[in-house]
Amino acid sequence: TDDLPIATLRYPSNWELSTQRAVNVIKYFREQTGIAPELLSAAGYGDSRPLVANISAAARGRNRRVEIILGDRVN
């Protein structure tokens, strides 16, 4: 997420918002694709891993993202 602080009852910080976004993507993949749940994981990083500097509204928009990483199964 971007670096503008959020503080709502549902999302006390950007970290909670970021994590919920990632979890929602996992839920979508489980419900819509049938991918085995043990092959999926989610992580939220809040404002700690911006793609670009948060210097404008457009830049903040780019930082509101979900990255999907595909790889070999790790046991």
PQR file with spaces between the fields and no chain letter, atoms N, CA, C, O and H, PARSE charges and radii, in Angstrom:
ATOM       1  N    THR     1       0.831   -1.192    0.000 -0.4000 1.5000
ATOM       2  CA   THR     1       0.000    0.000    0.000 -0.0000 2.0000
ATOM       3  C    THR     1       0.866    1.243    0.000  0.5500 1.7000
ATOM       4  O    THR     1       2.086    1.179    0.158 -0.5500 1.4000
ATOM       5  N    ASP     2       0.222    2.346   -0.177 -0.4000 1.5000
ATOM       6  CA   ASP     2       0.977    3.595   -0.168 -0.0000 2.0000
ATOM       7  C    ASP     2       1.348    3.988    1.258  0.5500 1.7000
ATOM       8  O    ASP     2       1.061    3.260    2.208 -0.5500 1.4000
ATOM       9  H    ASP     2      -0.768    2.398   -0.305  0.4000 1.0000
ATOM      10  N    ASP     3       1.984    5.138    1.393 -0.4000 1.5000
ATOM      11  CA   ASP     3       2.476    5.542    2.714 -0.0000 2.0000
ATOM      12  C    ASP     3       1.535    6.488    3.458  0.5500 1.7000
ATOM      13  O    ASP     3       1.902    7.003    4.515 -0.5500 1.4000
ATOM      14  H    ASP     3       2.216    5.729    0.621  0.4000 1.0000
ATOM      15  N    LEU     4       0.343    6.726    2.938 -0.4000 1.5000
ATOM      16  CA   LEU     4      -0.615    7.542    3.677 -0.0000 2.0000
ATOM      17  C    LEU     4      -1.207    6.701    4.804  0.5500 1.7000
ATOM      18  O    LEU     4      -1.766    5.635    4.549 -0.5500 1.4000
ATOM      19  H    LEU     4       0.045    6.308    2.080  0.4000 1.0000
ATOM      20  N    PRO     5      -1.091    7.165    6.039 -0.5600 1.5000
ATOM      21  CA   PRO     5      -1.579    6.368    7.160  0.2800 2.0000
ATOM      22  C    PRO     5      -3.081    6.106    7.061  0.5500 1.7000
ATOM      23  O    PRO     5      -3.851    6.967    6.636 -0.5500 1.4000
ATOM      24  N    ILE     6      -3.472    4.919    7.456 -0.4000 1.5000
ATOM      25  CA   ILE     6      -4.878    4.558    7.554 -0.0000 2.0000
ATOM      26  C    ILE     6      -5.114    4.127    8.993  0.5500 1.7000
ATOM      27  O    ILE     6      -4.262    3.487    9.609 -0.5500 1.4000
ATOM      28  H    ILE     6      -2.846    4.219    7.801  0.4000 1.0000
ATOM      29  N    ALA     7      -6.251    4.476    9.507 -0.4000 1.5000
ATOM      30  CA   ALA     7      -6.581    4.071   10.874 -0.0000 2.0000
ATOM      31  C    ALA     7      -8.100    4.003   10.989  0.5500 1.7000
ATOM      32  O    ALA     7      -8.756    4.953   11.415 -0.5500 1.4000
ATOM      33  H    ALA     7      -6.943    4.996    9.006  0.4000 1.0000
ATOM      34  N    THR     8      -8.634    2.853   10.596 -0.4000 1.5000
ATOM      35  CA   THR     8     -10.068    2.621   10.716 -0.0000 2.0000
ATOM      36  C    THR     8     -10.285    1.446   11.661  0.5500 1.7000
ATOM      37  O    THR     8      -9.330    0.761   12.028 -0.5500 1.4000
ATOM      38  H    THR     8      -8.101    2.081   10.249  0.4000 1.0000
ATOM      39  N    LEU     9     -11.518    1.212   12.051 -0.4000 1.5000
ATOM      40  CA   LEU     9     -11.783    0.062   12.904 -0.0000 2.0000
ATOM      41  C    LEU     9     -11.413   -1.233   12.197  0.5500 1.7000
ATOM      42  O    LEU     9     -10.880   -2.157   12.812 -0.5500 1.4000
ATOM      43  H    LEU     9     -12.293    1.769   11.752  0.4000 1.0000
ATOM      44  N    ARG    10     -11.699   -1.293   10.909 -0.4000 1.5000
ATOM      45  CA   ARG    10     -11.408   -2.512   10.154 -0.0000 2.0000
ATOM      46  C    ARG    10      -9.922   -2.662    9.846  0.5500 1.7000
ATOM      47  O    ARG    10      -9.384   -3.768    9.896 -0.5500 1.4000
ATOM      48  H    ARG    10     -12.131   -0.542   10.409  0.4000 1.0000
ATOM      49  N    TYR    11      -9.262   -1.557    9.531 -0.4000 1.5000
ATOM      50  CA   TYR    11      -7.843   -1.576    9.174 -0.0000 2.0000
ATOM      51  C    TYR    11      -7.092   -0.547   10.026  0.5500 1.7000
ATOM      52  O    TYR    11      -6.992    0.617    9.638 -0.5500 1.4000
ATOM      53  H    TYR    11      -9.699   -0.658    9.490  0.4000 1.0000
ATOM      54  N    PRO    12      -6.572   -0.958   11.165 -0.5600 1.5000
ATOM      55  CA   PRO    12      -5.864   -0.020   12.041  0.2800 2.0000
ATOM      56  C    PRO    12      -4.558    0.516   11.446  0.5500 1.7000
ATOM      57  O    PRO    12      -4.031    1.526   11.913 -0.5500 1.4000
ATOM      58  N    SER    13      -4.037   -0.162   10.415 -0.4000 1.5000
ATOM      59  CA   SER    13      -2.788    0.296    9.790 -0.0000 2.0000
ATOM      60  C    SER    13      -2.727   -0.193    8.346  0.5500 1.7000
ATOM      61  O    SER    13      -3.528   -1.024    7.917 -0.5500 1.4000
ATOM      62  H    SER    13      -4.465   -0.982   10.036  0.4000 1.0000
ATOM      63  N    ASN    14      -1.768    0.338    7.617 -0.4000 1.5000
ATOM      64  CA   ASN    14      -1.553   -0.106    6.237 -0.0000 2.0000
ATOM      65  C    ASN    14      -1.182   -1.587    6.173  0.5500 1.7000
ATOM      66  O    ASN    14      -1.467   -2.264    5.185 -0.5500 1.4000
ATOM      67  H    ASN    14      -1.117    1.013    7.965  0.4000 1.0000
ATOM      68  N    TRP    15      -0.551   -2.078    7.223 -0.4000 1.5000
ATOM      69  CA   TRP    15      -0.172   -3.488    7.238 -0.0000 2.0000
ATOM      70  C    TRP    15      -1.412   -4.381    7.198  0.5500 1.7000
ATOM      71  O    TRP    15      -1.455   -5.347    6.435 -0.5500 1.4000
ATOM      72  H    TRP    15      -0.319   -1.528    8.026  0.4000 1.0000
ATOM      73  N    GLU    16      -2.421   -4.064    8.015 -0.4000 1.5000
ATOM      74  CA   GLU    16      -3.646   -4.877    8.006 -0.0000 2.0000
ATOM      75  C    GLU    16      -4.360   -4.792    6.664  0.5500 1.7000
ATOM      76  O    GLU    16      -4.876   -5.795    6.172 -0.5500 1.4000
ATOM      77  H    GLU    16      -2.386   -3.280    8.635  0.4000 1.0000
ATOM      78  N    LEU    17      -4.393   -3.606    6.070 -0.4000 1.5000
ATOM      79  CA   LEU    17      -5.027   -3.439    4.764 -0.0000 2.0000
ATOM      80  C    LEU    17      -4.282   -4.245    3.703  0.5500 1.7000
ATOM      81  O    LEU    17      -4.906   -4.933    2.895 -0.5500 1.4000
ATOM      82  H    LEU    17      -3.973   -2.791    6.470  0.4000 1.0000
ATOM      83  N    SER    18      -2.982   -4.166    3.702 -0.4000 1.5000
ATOM      84  CA   SER    18      -2.163   -4.898    2.746 -0.0000 2.0000
ATOM      85  C    SER    18      -2.354   -6.407    2.884  0.5500 1.7000
ATOM      86  O    SER    18      -2.493   -7.117    1.889 -0.5500 1.4000
ATOM      87  H    SER    18      -2.475   -3.608    4.358  0.4000 1.0000
ATOM      88  N    THR    19      -2.360   -6.881    4.112 -0.4000 1.5000
ATOM      89  CA   THR    19      -2.535   -8.308    4.357 -0.0000 2.0000
ATOM      90  C    THR    19      -3.910   -8.778    3.903  0.5500 1.7000
ATOM      91  O    THR    19      -4.032   -9.854    3.319 -0.5500 1.4000
ATOM      92  H    THR    19      -2.247   -6.304    4.921  0.4000 1.0000
ATOM      93  N    GLN    20      -4.937   -7.995    4.162 -0.4000 1.5000
ATOM      94  CA   GLN    20      -6.287   -8.377    3.737 -0.0000 2.0000
ATOM      95  C    GLN    20      -6.394   -8.437    2.219  0.5500 1.7000
ATOM      96  O    GLN    20      -7.060   -9.322    1.683 -0.5500 1.4000
ATOM      97  H    GLN    20      -4.838   -7.120    4.637  0.4000 1.0000
ATOM      98  N    ARG    21      -5.754   -7.519    1.529 -0.4000 1.5000
ATOM      99  CA   ARG    21      -5.747   -7.575    0.060 -0.0000 2.0000
ATOM     100  C    ARG    21      -5.125   -8.881   -0.423  0.5500 1.7000
ATOM     101  O    ARG    21      -5.658   -9.530   -1.323 -0.5500 1.4000
ATOM     102  H    ARG    21      -5.212   -6.800    1.965  0.4000 1.0000
ATOM     103  N    ALA    22      -4.012   -9.259    0.168 -0.4000 1.5000
ATOM     104  CA   ALA    22      -3.346  -10.499   -0.231 -0.0000 2.0000
ATOM     105  C    ALA    22      -4.221  -11.709    0.063  0.5500 1.7000
ATOM     106  O    ALA    22      -4.308  -12.622   -0.758 -0.5500 1.4000
ATOM     107  H    ALA    22      -3.580   -8.732    0.899  0.4000 1.0000
ATOM     108  N    VAL    23      -4.860  -11.728    1.207 -0.4000 1.5000
ATOM     109  CA   VAL    23      -5.747  -12.835    1.564 -0.0000 2.0000
ATOM     110  C    VAL    23      -6.923  -12.915    0.594  0.5500 1.7000
ATOM     111  O    VAL    23      -7.334  -14.011    0.213 -0.5500 1.4000
ATOM     112  H    VAL    23      -4.790  -10.986    1.874  0.4000 1.0000
ATOM     113  N    ASN    24      -7.462  -11.782    0.195 -0.4000 1.5000
ATOM     114  CA   ASN    24      -8.572  -11.790   -0.761 -0.0000 2.0000
ATOM     115  C    ASN    24      -8.174  -12.395   -2.099  0.5500 1.7000
ATOM     116  O    ASN    24      -8.984  -13.061   -2.743 -0.5500 1.4000
ATOM     117  H    ASN    24      -7.128  -10.891    0.504  0.4000 1.0000
ATOM     118  N    VAL    25      -6.943  -12.172   -2.521 -0.4000 1.5000
ATOM     119  CA   VAL    25      -6.468  -12.788   -3.764 -0.0000 2.0000
ATOM     120  C    VAL    25      -6.380  -14.305   -3.600  0.5500 1.7000
ATOM     121  O    VAL    25      -6.760  -15.053   -4.501 -0.5500 1.4000
ATOM     122  H    VAL    25      -6.285  -11.631   -1.998  0.4000 1.0000
ATOM     123  N    ILE    26      -5.886  -14.750   -2.463 -0.4000 1.5000
ATOM     124  CA   ILE    26      -5.820  -16.197   -2.187 -0.0000 2.0000
ATOM     125  C    ILE    26      -7.217  -16.804   -2.202  0.5500 1.7000
ATOM     126  O    ILE    26      -7.428  -17.867   -2.786 -0.5500 1.4000
ATOM     127  H    ILE    26      -5.577  -14.142   -1.731  0.4000 1.0000
ATOM     128  N    LYS    27      -8.167  -16.133   -1.563 -0.4000 1.5000
ATOM     129  CA   LYS    27      -9.552  -16.618   -1.561 -0.0000 2.0000
ATOM     130  C    LYS    27     -10.086  -16.730   -2.981  0.5500 1.7000
ATOM     131  O    LYS    27     -10.738  -17.714   -3.329 -0.5500 1.4000
ATOM     132  H    LYS    27      -7.996  -15.270   -1.089  0.4000 1.0000
ATOM     133  N    TYR    28      -9.812  -15.734   -3.791 -0.4000 1.5000
ATOM     134  CA   TYR    28     -10.271  -15.768   -5.182 -0.0000 2.0000
ATOM     135  C    TYR    28      -9.698  -16.991   -5.904  0.5500 1.7000
ATOM     136  O    TYR    28     -10.440  -17.735   -6.546 -0.5500 1.4000
ATOM     137  H    TYR    28      -9.282  -14.934   -3.509  0.4000 1.0000
ATOM     138  N    PHE    29      -8.389  -17.199   -5.803 -0.4000 1.5000
ATOM     139  CA   PHE    29      -7.771  -18.346   -6.477 -0.0000 2.0000
ATOM     140  C    PHE    29      -8.348  -19.660   -5.984  0.5500 1.7000
ATOM     141  O    PHE    29      -8.586  -20.566   -6.783 -0.5500 1.4000
ATOM     142  H    PHE    29      -7.787  -16.595   -5.282  0.4000 1.0000
ATOM     143  N    ARG    30      -8.577  -19.782   -4.688 -0.4000 1.5000
ATOM     144  CA   ARG    30      -9.156  -21.024   -4.163 -0.0000 2.0000
ATOM     145  C    ARG    30     -10.568  -21.242   -4.685  0.5500 1.7000
ATOM     146  O    ARG    30     -10.918  -22.350   -5.090 -0.5500 1.4000
ATOM     147  H    ARG    30      -8.384  -19.046   -4.039  0.4000 1.0000
ATOM     148  N    GLU    31     -11.380  -20.190   -4.677 -0.4000 1.5000
ATOM     149  CA   GLU    31     -12.790  -20.325   -5.050 -0.0000 2.0000
ATOM     150  C    GLU    31     -13.003  -20.416   -6.557  0.5500 1.7000
ATOM     151  O    GLU    31     -13.906  -21.123   -7.005 -0.5500 1.4000
ATOM     152  H    GLU    31     -11.096  -19.289   -4.347  0.4000 1.0000
ATOM     153  N    GLN    32     -12.214  -19.735   -7.327 -0.4000 1.5000
ATOM     154  CA   GLN    32     -12.451  -19.642   -8.766 -0.0000 2.0000
ATOM     155  C    GLN    32     -11.612  -20.601   -9.605  0.5500 1.7000
ATOM     156  O    GLN    32     -11.975  -20.893  -10.744 -0.5500 1.4000
ATOM     157  H    GLN    32     -11.481  -19.160   -6.963  0.4000 1.0000
ATOM     158  N    THR    33     -10.507  -21.093   -9.072 -0.4000 1.5000
ATOM     159  CA   THR    33      -9.628  -21.922   -9.892 -0.0000 2.0000
ATOM     160  C    THR    33      -9.489  -23.349   -9.393  0.5500 1.7000
ATOM     161  O    THR    33      -9.107  -24.237  -10.155 -0.5500 1.4000
ATOM     162  H    THR    33     -10.212  -20.855   -8.146  0.4000 1.0000
ATOM     163  N    GLY    34      -9.792  -23.577   -8.134 -0.4000 1.5000
ATOM     164  CA   GLY    34      -9.622  -24.913   -7.590 -0.0000 2.0000
ATOM     165  C    GLY    34      -8.182  -25.264   -7.272  0.5500 1.7000
ATOM     166  O    GLY    34      -7.865  -26.430   -7.039 -0.5500 1.4000
ATOM     167  H    GLY    34     -10.102  -22.856   -7.515  0.4000 1.0000
ATOM     168  N    ILE    35      -7.303  -24.266   -7.258 -0.4000 1.5000
ATOM     169  CA   ILE    35      -5.915  -24.529   -6.878 -0.0000 2.0000
ATOM     170  C    ILE    35      -5.890  -25.039   -5.443  0.5500 1.7000
ATOM     171  O    ILE    35      -6.579  -24.493   -4.581 -0.5500 1.4000
ATOM     172  H    ILE    35      -7.561  -23.319   -7.447  0.4000 1.0000
ATOM     173  N    ALA    36      -5.117  -26.062   -5.182 -0.4000 1.5000
ATOM     174  CA   ALA    36      -5.027  -26.642   -3.842 -0.0000 2.0000
ATOM     175  C    ALA    36      -4.535  -25.593   -2.848  0.5500 1.7000
ATOM     176  O    ALA    36      -3.548  -24.906   -3.114 -0.5500 1.4000
ATOM     177  H    ALA    36      -4.558  -26.506   -5.882  0.4000 1.0000
ATOM     178  N    PRO    37      -5.205  -25.463   -1.717 -0.5600 1.5000
ATOM     179  CA   PRO    37      -4.836  -24.425   -0.753  0.2800 2.0000
ATOM     180  C    PRO    37      -3.405  -24.524   -0.247  0.5500 1.7000
ATOM     181  O    PRO    37      -2.796  -23.511    0.095 -0.5500 1.4000
ATOM     182  N    GLU    38      -2.866  -25.727   -0.197 -0.4000 1.5000
ATOM     183  CA   GLU    38      -1.488  -25.865    0.301 -0.0000 2.0000
ATOM     184  C    GLU    38      -0.454  -25.281   -0.663  0.5500 1.7000
ATOM     185  O    GLU    38       0.718  -25.151   -0.311 -0.5500 1.4000
ATOM     186  H    GLU    38      -3.361  -26.551   -0.475  0.4000 1.0000
ATOM     187  N    LEU    39      -0.885  -24.932   -1.874 -0.4000 1.5000
ATOM     188  CA   LEU    39       0.020  -24.326   -2.848 -0.0000 2.0000
ATOM     189  C    LEU    39      -0.032  -22.800   -2.825  0.5500 1.7000
ATOM     190  O    LEU    39       0.677  -22.142   -3.586 -0.5500 1.4000
ATOM     191  H    LEU    39      -1.837  -25.038   -2.160  0.4000 1.0000
ATOM     192  N    LEU    40      -0.857  -22.243   -1.967 -0.4000 1.5000
ATOM     193  CA   LEU    40      -1.057  -20.795   -1.922 -0.0000 2.0000
ATOM     194  C    LEU    40      -0.596  -20.221   -0.599  0.5500 1.7000
ATOM     195  O    LEU    40      -0.708  -20.871    0.441 -0.5500 1.4000
ATOM     196  H    LEU    40      -1.433  -22.777   -1.348  0.4000 1.0000
ATOM     197  N    SER    41      -0.082  -19.014   -0.636 -0.4000 1.5000
ATOM     198  CA   SER    41       0.242  -18.296    0.598 -0.0000 2.0000
ATOM     199  C    SER    41       0.097  -16.806    0.333  0.5500 1.7000
ATOM     200  O    SER    41       0.135  -16.357   -0.813 -0.5500 1.4000
ATOM     201  H    SER    41       0.009  -18.486   -1.481  0.4000 1.0000
ATOM     202  N    ALA    42      -0.066  -16.059    1.394 -0.4000 1.5000
ATOM     203  CA   ALA    42      -0.257  -14.614    1.288 -0.0000 2.0000
ATOM     204  C    ALA    42       0.667  -13.911    2.265  0.5500 1.7000
ATOM     205  O    ALA    42       0.977  -14.430    3.337 -0.5500 1.4000
ATOM     206  H    ALA    42      -0.097  -16.424    2.325  0.4000 1.0000
ATOM     207  N    ALA    43       1.102  -12.718    1.874 -0.4000 1.5000
ATOM     208  CA   ALA    43       1.909  -11.875    2.754 -0.0000 2.0000
ATOM     209  C    ALA    43       1.546  -10.428    2.489  0.5500 1.7000
ATOM     210  O    ALA    43       1.337  -10.033    1.342 -0.5500 1.4000
ATOM     211  H    ALA    43       0.850  -12.296    1.003  0.4000 1.0000
ATOM     212  N    GLY    44       1.472   -9.653    3.527 -0.4000 1.5000
ATOM     213  CA   GLY    44       1.226   -8.225    3.407 -0.0000 2.0000
ATOM     214  C    GLY    44       2.424   -7.464    3.933  0.5500 1.7000
ATOM     215  O    GLY    44       2.999   -7.826    4.960 -0.5500 1.4000
ATOM     216  H    GLY    44       1.642   -9.974    4.459  0.4000 1.0000
ATOM     217  N    TYR    45       2.799   -6.415    3.230 -0.4000 1.5000
ATOM     218  CA   TYR    45       3.982   -5.650    3.617 -0.0000 2.0000
ATOM     219  C    TYR    45       3.677   -4.196    3.963  0.5500 1.7000
ATOM     220  O    TYR    45       4.590   -3.423    4.251 -0.5500 1.4000
ATOM     221  H    TYR    45       2.333   -6.121    2.395  0.4000 1.0000
ATOM     222  N    GLY    46       2.412   -3.823    3.936 -0.4000 1.5000
ATOM     223  CA   GLY    46       2.063   -2.457    4.281 -0.0000 2.0000
ATOM     224  C    GLY    46       2.790   -1.468    3.399  0.5500 1.7000
ATOM     225  O    GLY    46       2.804   -1.610    2.176 -0.5500 1.4000
ATOM     226  H    GLY    46       1.670   -4.451    3.702  0.4000 1.0000
ATOM     227  N    ASP    47       3.386   -0.479    4.006 -0.4000 1.5000
ATOM     228  CA   ASP    47       4.091    0.540    3.231 -0.0000 2.0000
ATOM     229  C    ASP    47       5.597    0.293    3.176  0.5500 1.7000
ATOM     230  O    ASP    47       6.355    1.193    2.817 -0.5500 1.4000
ATOM     231  H    ASP    47       3.375   -0.363    4.999  0.4000 1.0000
ATOM     232  N    SER    48       6.038   -0.911    3.527 -0.4000 1.5000
ATOM     233  CA   SER    48       7.476   -1.180    3.631 -0.0000 2.0000
ATOM     234  C    SER    48       8.147   -1.583    2.325  0.5500 1.7000
ATOM     235  O    SER    48       9.376   -1.617    2.264 -0.5500 1.4000
ATOM     236  H    SER    48       5.422   -1.643    3.819  0.4000 1.0000
ATOM     237  N    ARG    49       7.386   -1.890    1.280 -0.4000 1.5000
ATOM     238  CA   ARG    49       7.980   -2.310    0.006 -0.0000 2.0000
ATOM     239  C    ARG    49       7.337   -1.580   -1.173  0.5500 1.7000
ATOM     240  O    ARG    49       6.698   -2.209   -2.016 -0.5500 1.4000
ATOM     241  H    ARG    49       6.387   -1.863    1.330  0.4000 1.0000
ATOM     242  N    PRO    50       7.501   -0.268   -1.235 -0.5600 1.5000
ATOM     243  CA   PRO    50       6.904    0.451   -2.355  0.2800 2.0000
ATOM     244  C    PRO    50       7.609    0.101   -3.669  0.5500 1.7000
ATOM     245  O    PRO    50       8.812   -0.163   -3.691 -0.5500 1.4000
ATOM     246  N    LEU    51       6.856    0.103   -4.738 -0.4000 1.5000
ATOM     247  CA   LEU    51       7.409   -0.119   -6.073 -0.0000 2.0000
ATOM     248  C    LEU    51       8.115    1.141   -6.553  0.5500 1.7000
ATOM     249  O    LEU    51       9.177    1.080   -7.172 -0.5500 1.4000
ATOM     250  H    LEU    51       5.880    0.317   -4.720  0.4000 1.0000
ATOM     251  N    VAL    52       7.506    2.280   -6.257 -0.4000 1.5000
ATOM     252  CA   VAL    52       8.062    3.589   -6.616 -0.0000 2.0000
ATOM     253  C    VAL    52       7.944    4.501   -5.403  0.5500 1.7000
ATOM     254  O    VAL    52       7.211    4.197   -4.462 -0.5500 1.4000
ATOM     255  H    VAL    52       6.644    2.330   -5.754  0.4000 1.0000
ATOM     256  N    ALA    53       8.656    5.605   -5.424 -0.4000 1.5000
ATOM     257  CA   ALA    53       8.571    6.576   -4.329 -0.0000 2.0000
ATOM     258  C    ALA    53       7.155    7.143   -4.259  0.5500 1.7000
ATOM     259  O    ALA    53       6.548    7.436   -5.289 -0.5500 1.4000
ATOM     260  H    ALA    53       9.251    5.852   -6.189  0.4000 1.0000
ATOM     261  N    ASN    54       6.643    7.295   -3.070 -0.4000 1.5000
ATOM     262  CA   ASN    54       5.291    7.811   -2.842 -0.0000 2.0000
ATOM     263  C    ASN    54       5.277    9.339   -2.903  0.5500 1.7000
ATOM     264  O    ASN    54       5.021   10.007   -1.901 -0.5500 1.4000
ATOM     265  H    ASN    54       7.137    7.057   -2.233  0.4000 1.0000
ATOM     266  N    ILE    55       5.553    9.881   -4.086 -0.4000 1.5000
ATOM     267  CA   ILE    55       5.680   11.333   -4.218 -0.0000 2.0000
ATOM     268  C    ILE    55       4.464   11.993   -4.860  0.5500 1.7000
ATOM     269  O    ILE    55       4.406   13.218   -4.964 -0.5500 1.4000
ATOM     270  H    ILE    55       5.761    9.338   -4.900  0.4000 1.0000
ATOM     271  N    SER    56       3.493   11.189   -5.289 -0.4000 1.5000
ATOM     272  CA   SER    56       2.296   11.751   -5.919 -0.0000 2.0000
ATOM     273  C    SER    56       1.149   10.759   -5.784  0.5500 1.7000
ATOM     274  O    SER    56       1.346    9.608   -5.395 -0.5500 1.4000
ATOM     275  H    SER    56       3.541   10.193   -5.205  0.4000 1.0000
ATOM     276  N    ALA    57      -0.051   11.224   -6.111 -0.4000 1.5000
ATOM     277  CA   ALA    57      -1.215   10.334   -6.067 -0.0000 2.0000
ATOM     278  C    ALA    57      -1.043    9.181   -7.061  0.5500 1.7000
ATOM     279  O    ALA    57      -1.408    8.043   -6.765 -0.5500 1.4000
ATOM     280  H    ALA    57      -0.212   12.159   -6.426  0.4000 1.0000
ATOM     281  N    ALA    58      -0.494    9.473   -8.220 -0.4000 1.5000
ATOM     282  CA   ALA    58      -0.279    8.418   -9.221 -0.0000 2.0000
ATOM     283  C    ALA    58       0.721    7.382   -8.717  0.5500 1.7000
ATOM     284  O    ALA    58       0.531    6.183   -8.918 -0.5500 1.4000
ATOM     285  H    ALA    58      -0.197   10.397   -8.461  0.4000 1.0000
ATOM     286  N    ALA    59       1.771    7.838   -8.072 -0.4000 1.5000
ATOM     287  CA   ALA    59       2.776    6.912   -7.530 -0.0000 2.0000
ATOM     288  C    ALA    59       2.169    6.057   -6.424  0.5500 1.7000
ATOM     289  O    ALA    59       2.420    4.854   -6.355 -0.5500 1.4000
ATOM     290  H    ALA    59       1.925    8.813   -7.909  0.4000 1.0000
ATOM     291  N    ARG    60       1.370    6.679   -5.558 -0.4000 1.5000
ATOM     292  CA   ARG    60       0.716    5.903   -4.503 -0.0000 2.0000
ATOM     293  C    ARG    60      -0.204    4.851   -5.106  0.5500 1.7000
ATOM     294  O    ARG    60      -0.306    3.738   -4.590 -0.5500 1.4000
ATOM     295  H    ARG    60       1.166    7.657   -5.613  0.4000 1.0000
ATOM     296  N    GLY    61      -0.867    5.203   -6.191 -0.4000 1.5000
ATOM     297  CA   GLY    61      -1.719    4.240   -6.876 -0.0000 2.0000
ATOM     298  C    GLY    61      -0.941    3.047   -7.391  0.5500 1.7000
ATOM     299  O    GLY    61      -1.425    1.917   -7.325 -0.5500 1.4000
ATOM     300  H    GLY    61      -0.784    6.107   -6.611  0.4000 1.0000
ATOM     301  N    ARG    62       0.256    3.280   -7.904 -0.4000 1.5000
ATOM     302  CA   ARG    62       1.105    2.165   -8.379 -0.0000 2.0000
ATOM     303  C    ARG    62       1.524    1.260   -7.232  0.5500 1.7000
ATOM     304  O    ARG    62       1.731    0.062   -7.420 -0.5500 1.4000
ATOM     305  H    ARG    62       0.650    4.198   -7.958  0.4000 1.0000
ATOM     306  N    ASN    63       1.647    1.838   -6.045 -0.4000 1.5000
ATOM     307  CA   ASN    63       2.077    1.046   -4.891 -0.0000 2.0000
ATOM     308  C    ASN    63       0.945    0.252   -4.265  0.5500 1.7000
ATOM     309  O    ASN    63       1.192   -0.613   -3.425 -0.5500 1.4000
ATOM     310  H    ASN    63       1.479    2.812   -5.892  0.4000 1.0000
ATOM     311  N    ARG    64      -0.280    0.524   -4.651 -0.4000 1.5000
ATOM     312  CA   ARG    64      -1.416   -0.277   -4.178 -0.0000 2.0000
ATOM     313  C    ARG    64      -1.573   -1.440   -5.142  0.5500 1.7000
ATOM     314  O    ARG    64      -2.276   -1.341   -6.147 -0.5500 1.4000
ATOM     315  H    ARG    64      -0.481    1.227   -5.334  0.4000 1.0000
ATOM     316  N    ARG    65      -0.919   -2.525   -4.828 -0.4000 1.5000
ATOM     317  CA   ARG    65      -0.856   -3.638   -5.773 -0.0000 2.0000
ATOM     318  C    ARG    65      -0.795   -4.965   -5.037  0.5500 1.7000
ATOM     319  O    ARG    65      -0.549   -5.023   -3.832 -0.5500 1.4000
ATOM     320  H    ARG    65      -0.348   -2.606   -4.012  0.4000 1.0000
ATOM     321  N    VAL    66      -1.022   -6.011   -5.782 -0.4000 1.5000
ATOM     322  CA   VAL    66      -0.792   -7.369   -5.317 -0.0000 2.0000
ATOM     323  C    VAL    66       0.162   -7.996   -6.316  0.5500 1.7000
ATOM     324  O    VAL    66      -0.067   -7.924   -7.524 -0.5500 1.4000
ATOM     325  H    VAL    66      -1.221   -5.964   -6.761  0.4000 1.0000
ATOM     326  N    GLU    67       1.212   -8.599   -5.834 -0.4000 1.5000
ATOM     327  CA   GLU    67       2.152   -9.299   -6.699 -0.0000 2.0000
ATOM     328  C    GLU    67       1.875  -10.790   -6.588  0.5500 1.7000
ATOM     329  O    GLU    67       1.737  -11.331   -5.491 -0.5500 1.4000
ATOM     330  H    GLU    67       1.398   -8.657   -4.854  0.4000 1.0000
ATOM     331  N    ILE    68       1.796  -11.439   -7.729 -0.4000 1.5000
ATOM     332  CA   ILE    68       1.563  -12.887   -7.764 -0.0000 2.0000
ATOM     333  C    ILE    68       2.859  -13.528   -8.235  0.5500 1.7000
ATOM     334  O    ILE    68       3.355  -13.227   -9.321 -0.5500 1.4000
ATOM     335  H    ILE    68       1.908  -11.000   -8.621  0.4000 1.0000
ATOM     336  N    ILE    69       3.397  -14.404   -7.418 -0.4000 1.5000
ATOM     337  CA   ILE    69       4.669  -15.064   -7.719 -0.0000 2.0000
ATOM     338  C    ILE    69       4.392  -16.531   -7.964  0.5500 1.7000
ATOM     339  O    ILE    69       3.819  -17.216   -7.117 -0.5500 1.4000
ATOM     340  H    ILE    69       2.994  -14.648   -6.536  0.4000 1.0000
ATOM     341  N    LEU    70       4.796  -17.004   -9.115 -0.4000 1.5000
ATOM     342  CA   LEU    70       4.626  -18.414   -9.472 -0.0000 2.0000
ATOM     343  C    LEU    70       5.964  -19.110   -9.361  0.5500 1.7000
ATOM     344  O    LEU    70       6.994  -18.554   -9.742 -0.5500 1.4000
ATOM     345  H    LEU    70       5.262  -16.447   -9.803  0.4000 1.0000
ATOM     346  N    GLY    71       5.953  -20.310   -8.845 -0.4000 1.5000
ATOM     347  CA   GLY    71       7.207  -21.019   -8.713 -0.0000 2.0000
ATOM     348  C    GLY    71       6.969  -22.493   -8.443  0.5500 1.7000
ATOM     349  O    GLY    71       5.832  -22.963   -8.396 -0.5500 1.4000
ATOM     350  H    GLY    71       5.116  -20.761   -8.535  0.4000 1.0000
ATOM     351  N    ASP    72       8.050  -23.197   -8.272 -0.4000 1.5000
ATOM     352  CA   ASP    72       7.975  -24.612   -7.949 -0.0000 2.0000
ATOM     353  C    ASP    72       7.462  -24.795   -6.531  0.5500 1.7000
ATOM     354  O    ASP    72       7.654  -23.942   -5.665 -0.5500 1.4000
ATOM     355  H    ASP    72       8.974  -22.815   -8.311  0.4000 1.0000
ATOM     356  N    ARG    73       6.826  -25.893   -6.323 -0.4000 1.5000
ATOM     357  CA   ARG    73       6.340  -26.231   -4.990 -0.0000 2.0000
ATOM     358  C    ARG    73       7.509  -26.514   -4.065  0.5500 1.7000
ATOM     359  O    ARG    73       8.434  -27.246   -4.419 -0.5500 1.4000
ATOM     360  H    ARG    73       6.670  -26.586   -7.027  0.4000 1.0000
ATOM     361  N    VAL    74       7.459  -25.939   -2.898 -0.4000 1.5000
ATOM     362  CA   VAL    74       8.503  -26.147   -1.893 -0.0000 2.0000
ATOM     363  C    VAL    74       7.908  -26.981   -0.776  0.5500 1.7000
ATOM     364  O    VAL    74       6.848  -26.645   -0.249 -0.5500 1.4000
ATOM     365  H    VAL    74       6.708  -25.345   -2.610  0.4000 1.0000
ATOM     366  N    ASN    75       8.580  -28.071   -0.407 -0.4000 1.5000
ATOM     367  CA   ASN    75       8.094  -28.933    0.680 -0.0000 2.0000
ATOM     368  C    ASN    75       8.676  -28.534    1.989  0.5500 1.7000
ATOM     369  O    ASN    75       8.378  -29.150    3.011 -0.5500 1.4000
ATOM     370  H    ASN    75       9.441  -28.345   -0.835  0.4000 1.0000
